[in-house]
Amino acid sequence: MYYHGLPAMGKLKQWYFMDWVPQVYSLGDEEKVYDRIYNGVYRAVEKMIPCDSPNGFLLSGGLDSSLVAAFARRILGPTHELHTFTIGLENAPDFKFARAVAEHIGLYTTSSRTRCRRD
């Protein structure tokens, strides 16, 4: 991955080096792909979670935030204190789905609803 340096530099600078090689899969390799995605996301969550204190997550009830929260619960165990926070507009469907996910995997949940003002 690259970024464009200062105008005086006039060239792209590398800021991140990916030390992995992309894999090529064929038809019929779906199980390998699923396993690689699952294990990759699981390891990423595991790597980023400090486990010596309560943890908190923004939870929208969508797939990505739900997976991160579920993996955190699996990694830290059922007795570790995990909190979720859902923020959105009043009557947004996010709250219903976020609460369902939080209840299903045993998380403390806090919601904050806001309204749009029309001036």
N, C-alpha and C positions, 0 to 999 in steps of 0.2 A: 504494500500500500504506500502511496506517495502523497506528498503535498507540494504545493508550489511555494518555493522559498520567497524571500523578499525580492522585489523587482530588480534590485541590483544584482542578485544572484543569477537570474535568468534561466534557471533550470529546476527540474523536479528533484526533491530530496526524499530519500526513503525514510519513513518514520516507523515502520513496523515490518518485521520479517516473519513470514509464516513458514514454520519449519515442518510442514506436512505436505505430502504429495497427494493431489486429488486422485481418487479411485475411479476406475471405469467399471460399470456394472452392466450385465446383460439381462435380457428377459429371463425371468426365473430366479433372479438374485434378490427378489424383494425382501426376503427374510434377512439377508445380510444387510441390506440398506436400513431396514427397521432397527436391527440390532445396533448398527453403527450410530444412527441418530439417537436412539435411546441412551446408549452408553456415553455418547459424547455430551449430551445435555446433562445427564446424571453427574458425570465427572466435573463438568463446569460448575454446577450448583455446589457439589461437594467441596470443590476447591475454594469457592468464594464465601462459604458460611463459617463465621467464627462460632464455635460451639460453647464458649464459656460464659455466654450472656444471653438474655432474651433476644430474639430476632424478630424483625418486622418486615413485611412485604406489602407492596402495593398490589392489590388484587382486583382485577377488573371482572373476573369471571370468564375471561376469554381463555383460549387454549394455552398461550405462552405463560401468562402469569399463574394459571392454575397448575401447570406442570411444574414450574419452579417451586411453588408452595408445596405441592404433593411430594416432590423429591426431597425438599427440605425436611418435611415430616418423616419421611422414610429414613433419611440419613441420621437425623437427630433423635429419633425415637418418639414414642407416644407421650412421654412425660416431660419432654423439653418444652419450655414456654415459647410459643410462636404466636405472633400477632399479625393480623392483616388489616389494611386500611383501604377503603374504597371511597373515592372522591368523584363526584359527578353532578350533573344537573338533576334537579328534582324530577321524578318519574322516569329516569333512565333505566333501561332494562339491566344495566350492569349490576345494580344492587341485588336484584333477585338471584342472578347467577353467582355472584361473588359470595353471597350468604350461603347458598347451597353448597358451593365448593368448601367454604370454611367449615361448615357443619359436618360435611362428609369426612373431612380429614382431621377434624378436631382442632380447630384454630380459634383463638380469640379474634373477634372481628369488631372493627369500628368503622362506621360510615359517616361521611360528611356530605350533605346535600346542599346544593346552592341553586339559586334562581337567576335567570337572566332579567336584568332590568331594562325596560324600554324607556328611554328618556325622550 
